[in-house]
Amino acid sequence: MRGDDQMTGKREMFGTDGVRGLANTGAMAPDAILRLGMAVGRVFKNGDHRHRVVIGKDTRLSGYMIEPALTAGFAASGMDVFLLGPLPTPAMAMLTRSMRADLGVMISASHNPYHDNGLKFFGPNGFKLSDETELEIEHLMKDGPTVGLASPSELGRVKRIDDAGARYIEFAKAAFPRRSSIQNLRVVIDCANGAGYKVAPTVLWELGADVKQIGVDPNGFNINREVGSTATKNLRDAVREYRADIGVALDGDADRVLICDEKGRIVDGDQIMALIATFWKKRGNLQGGGIVSTVMANLGLEKYLQSQGLDLHRTQVGDRYVVEAMREKGINIGGEPSGHVILSDYATTGDGLITALQVLAVVADEKKPVSEVCHLYDPFPNILKNVRYHGGNPLVDDIVKKAIQVGETRLGKTGRLVIRKSGTEPLIRVMGEGEDAGLVTEIVDDICAAVKKSAT
């Protein structure tokens, strides 16, 4: 490891959730991925044992290019590589620990379109890497591709693991309470044509549900296209068509989930966390006296938790920061409104399927419609808009800072604003929340206009 003086600075390649970009360009070009694999291998080789890395991916066409480039980088650094094929991100975190690997990698751009791709890294404990480790990796990449190569006799070996999906299926089923049953429930599962397209329907079917599935025909191009947690119309239509009890929408790498009630209404991550926290509190399973979420969590969630004697701890956006706060405070539920929910009793990262199973357990126990079970509070009106920019940082522009200041003054104590740069795309995300939806919309629009003006 490098000294603190070498580890200061800002990350350039890593964002809020690993490395991400347009496939076959920049950080997602084969040569960059090869060098990244070499650098990461150097960081995680810390002894004389045979080091191993497990690699999974989602269903994007570019995965066929990225996987061998990454494999070559790790093998060149002297790490043995185990290829697990298409699997959810949380499965990779679990299998990194289960297979006692030094490192786990998921090739995925999560909810992004097929033309993007990315890399998510997990340490041997199944948790995502710290900012410091990511910064060290970036420093090592600057040393050049010939530094730190293994000798010919120490090159890594490569092996494909054929039953990785079956291992995760059993792991996920074990997270469903034995005393609960979903045999009388009809469930529509939307797998976003992504990484969960095989394992998620299988888990629900083996637990006894009447399963109807959509988004399970990946072709390399259709991941997240009009399906999944970022495009729920098809799920809502299917729930009504099949007269299902509940709908479950995963995203491209299955670390997020949204729920659809029997009326076709979407239940977001805030409501899901509130439901599980309340359920676990009644049964004595909730730890830490509350939950952890980000600055994006709705004020309605905060007020509901307060009414239940629970706390809401907020972090900056990014599930890594949620997990860090959970570990620090001894809390076992955390997540984001997007449906990225971490249940640390079962997983080290967001797991859409396991989260859905916890919701199903509550529905099965309550024996009430999902629309009643999952609607615990009315959220505050929330407006979120994205403004694309090209270069620089619009948030330091005086025009933008003035618009934000005026907006905060107008909202006063009746609401809040969160304006931030996306960690995965060149976007400024402008979120406003408050009691008066019209006022919030007007303020958000004014700030967006200022950002657009500064970007021209």
Secondary structure, 3 states (H helix, E strand, C coil): CCCHHHCCCCCCCCECCEEEEECCCHHHCHHHHHHHHHHHHHHHCCCCCCCEEEEEECCCCCHHHHHHHHHHHHHHHCCEEEEEEECCHHHHHHHHHHCCCCEEEEECCCCCCCCEEEEEEECCCCCECCHHHHHHHHHHHCCCCCCCCCCHHHCCCEEECCCHHHHHHHHHHHCCCCCCCCCCCEEEEECCCCCCCCHHHHHHHHCCCEEEEECCCCCCCCCCCCCCCCCCHHHHHHHHHCCCCEEEEECCCCCCEEEECCCCCEECHHHHHHHHHHHHHHCCCCCCCEEEEECCCCHHHHHHHHHCCCEEEEECCCHHHHHHHHHHHCCCEEECCCCCEEECCCCCCCCHHHHHHHHHHHHHHHCCCHHHHCCCCCCCCEEEEEEECCCCCHHHCHHHHHHHHHHHHHHHHHEEEEEEECCCCCEEEEEEEECCHHHHHHHHHHHHHHHHHHHC
